[in-house]
Amino acid sequence: MKIWVPSEAAVDVLSDLPDVECAVYDGTGPVPEGVEEVEVWVPPLVTVPDIPGLLGRMPRLRLLQTVTAGVEPYRPHLPEGVVLCNARGVHDAGTAEWAVGAMIAMLREFPGFVRAQERAEWTYHHTGALADSTVLIVGYGSIGEALERRLAGFEVDVVRVARTARGNVHGQDELPALLPRADVVVLLVPATPDTAGLAGADFLAAMKDGALLVNAARGGVVDTGALLAELEKGRIMAALDVTDPEPLPPDHPLWTAPGVFVTPHVAGSTPASGRRTLRLLRSQLLRYLAGEPLKNMITGSY
């Protein structure tokens, strides 16, 4: 059985499996030989070029296992009979850590103090704080749960929102009433047609003055033009690990907008995520070879 994996590290953790031939394809350079024989494909973190064309050359493909939680680059082009699984859980820790770090950085004004340090200026003043804040988590899945665990010691009130209400989790339809209460709004929703532009002009206008928007979901979840309009007014702040467009062009106004902190989609790019990815790949392949149910299968809406 031929498997494409994104790294030599993945080859190493699968090399002892019986009747498995691994080849590395990291999305750069020419497509390796034997594409028509690939039965399992594990694409790299960075989206490969021409996904529809590549999938069309894989008649024997039966499993596409992403190393990301999001599957939107692949799902629309998936051939019939191919199982799609994501990496739910792999990036929970890294993404939750980034979100907490982004909140503290923005509320305690770390970017401004870094710029002052570069100018050798002692700019003493009071800052905001995370303590006593209301943090609204929009997209309360496994990453949202990981984020709440990490917020437990920060003396905040966590409000949870998912696509549909359940238990102590509000439904997405309740956002208009919840947004004005939140000091921090964290976006963790998957990229779907329903979430495209979710944080648009009305959403952002409903946020309270001085609130912080944290986007660790996908860039398209936020209407960039509407966000820029609010940032230019100085009414809200934003911490963005993802943007629309992405990568952000050098001349894009988001780089210089007031009250915004941008990182280049690195929230889940940590050694912990790497280790957990390899464990997931080995576990999935063992299940696949044994004919057992796979983890994280994407069916219907997710």
N, C-alpha and C positions, 0 to 999 in steps of 0.2 A: 504494500500500500504506500502510495507516494503522498507525502505531506509537505506543504510549504509553510515555513515558519519565519518570523522576522529577524532572528538573531542566532548566533552560534550558541549562546546560552540556552536557547530553547532546544537546539539540536542536542546539547549535552544531557538535558533532563529527559529526553525522549529516546536517546540512542540505544538503550537496552531493551526497548519494547520489541516484541517479536514481529518479524515480517513488516517492519516500518522503515521506509527510506525517507530521510528528511533532506530538504534542500532549503537554503536561505534565500528569501526574496524580501528585501527591505524597502521596495518601492522605488529604488534608484537604479539607474543603469538598465541594461537590456533585460527583458523577461527571460528567465532561465529556460533551458531546454526541458521538454517533457511536460509542458503546461497541460496538454490533453490527457495526461495520466493522473493529474492531481485529484485525490479523493477528499483530502482535508486541507483547508487553507486557513492559516492564521495570519491575517494582514498586520502590518506594522501600525504603530501609533499614528503616524502621519499618513493621511489618506493617499493611496497610490493613484497614479494617473489612469484615465480611461477604464474605470471599473466595469461599465457595461461591456466594452470590448473584450476585456480580460475574462470576465465570467462567461462570455459567449464562446471562448476557446477552451472551456473546462467541461466537456461532456460527462466526465466521470465524477465531478464534484458532488459530494453528499453532505458535507459539514463545513460551514463557514463559522469559525470561532473568532470573534473580535477580541482584542486586548483592551478595548474601551467599553465604557458603559453605553455610550451612544452607538447606534447602528445605522443612523440615517444615511450615510454615504452608500451603504450596501443594500439596504432593505428594498428600495424601489426596483432594483435590478436583479433580484435573486431569482434564479431559474426555478422552475417547478421541481419539487422533490428534494430541494436542498434545505437542510435544517440550519437555522441561524441561531447562534447563541452569543450572548454578550458576556462581559467581564464584571457583572454586578458584584460588588463587594471588594474588588481588587483595589480600587482607588479611593475607597471610603476614607481611610485615615489621612492620606495626603490631601485630598480635597477639603476635608473638614478642618485640618490644620491650617491650610491656606486661608480658608474663610475666617477663622478666628484671628489669624495674623493680620489679615486685611482689615478687619474691623478695628483691631487695636491700633494698627498703623494709622488709619485715617482719623479715628476719634481722638487719638493722642497726638496727631499732627506730625508723625515721624517724617513723612516726605519733606515737609516744610523745614523741619529742624536739620535734615540732611543738607538741604540747599543752604541753610544758614551756616552750617559747619563748613561747607565749601567756601563760603565768603568770610570765614573766621568771625562770625557775628554771634554775640551772646543775646539771643532773642527771648528772654524770659517772659512767659505769660501763662495764664491758666489755659487748660485745654479741656476738651470733652472727656468722657470716660464711658467704658462699657457698663460699669456697675449701674444698677437701677434702670437699665434700658429694657425696652420691649423689642425682642428680636422675632420677626415674622419669617418663618421658613416656608417658602413657596416651592412645593415639590418634596413632600415629606416621605422619602423612601429610605433606602439603607444609608445613603450619604447624609440625609437629614437627621436620621437617628444618631449617626456617628457625630455629627455636629452638635446635637443637643447634649450628648454625653460630655463633649469637651467644653461646653458652655456651663456645665453644672456648677463649677466653682466660681463663676464670674458674677453671681448675684443678679441674674437677668430673668425676665419673664419671657418664656418661649411660647410663641403661638404657632401652631402647626397647620399647614394647608396642603391638601392633596387634590387630585382631580375630582374625587368624590368624597363626601364626608364619611368618617368612620370613627366611632368611639370619641376620643378627645382630639381628633383631627378634623378641622373644618374643610368644607368643600370649596373648590375654586370659585364657585359662584358667590361666595361670601366676601371675596376680596374687597369690593367697594366699601364695605363697612369696617374691614380690618386694617386696611392700609393707613387711614388717618391716625391710628393708634400707635403705629410702629416707629421706633427710632432707627431700627436697622431692618432692611428687607433683603433677604437672601434668596436668590433664584437658583434652584437645583432641579428644575423640571427637565425632562427629556425633550429633544427637538422633534416635534410632531407638527402636523398641520394645525392642530388646536393651540399649540404654544407659540407658533410663529408670530412675532410682534406682540406677545402677551403684555410686556411692559411698554405700552404705547403711550400716547399723549394723555389719555384719560387716567391710566394707571399711575403714571408719574405725577400728574396733577393732584391725584388723591393722596400722595405721600405728604407727610407733615413738613413744614419748613425746617431745614437743617437735618433732615433724615439722610441716611446713608443707604444707597443701593449697592448690593454686592452680587455680582454675576459670576457664578462658577458653573453655569449650565452650558449654554451655547450662545454665540453672538447674536443669532437671529431671533432669540427670545426677546431682545430689546430693540425697540425702534431707535436707531442711532440718531436720527435727526431730532426726534422728540427729546431724547436724552441731552443732546447738545444744547437745545433751547433752554432746558431747565438748568443745566450747568452754567451757561452763559449768564443767566439771571442770578446765579449764586444761591439759588433756593435750596438745592439738594447737593449731595456729594455722591461719588460713585467709586467703587473699586471693581475693576474688570480684569478677569483672567481670560476672558473670551470677548471677541469683538465682531462686529459686522461692518465692513469686510474683515477677513482674517487671512493672512497676516495684515496688520494695519499698515497701509502705505506711509512712507516717511512724511508726506505732506498732509496727512489727514488731520483735521482740526481736533480730533480727540486727544492727540498728543499734547496739545497746548491749552486745552480747555481748563478753566479753573475748577479746583475741587475734584479732580479725577486722578486715580492711581491705576496704572495699567501694567499688567504682567503678561508675558507672551505664552499663554495657555500652558502653564507649568504646574498647576495645582496638583495634578496626579503624577507628575514626573519625579518620583522619588525612589530611593533604593528599596523602601518597604513595598511600594507598588510593584517594582520589578520582581522581588522575591515572591510576592503573592501571585503575580501573573504566571510565573513558572510553575508554582504549585497547582494553580488552576488548570494549566495546559496538561500537565501530567495526569491529573485526576480525570479530566475530560477524555483524554485519549484512552485511558484505562477503561473508562465506562463505554466508550465507543467500541473498542475492540471486543469487549465482553457482551455487547448488545444490551447494555443497561441504560435506563433513562438518563439523559444528559441534564446538567445543571443549566440554569439561566436561558432556557429556550424562549425565543421571542415568538409569541403567537398572538394574533389579534392586536389590540391596542396595548401599549405599554407606557 
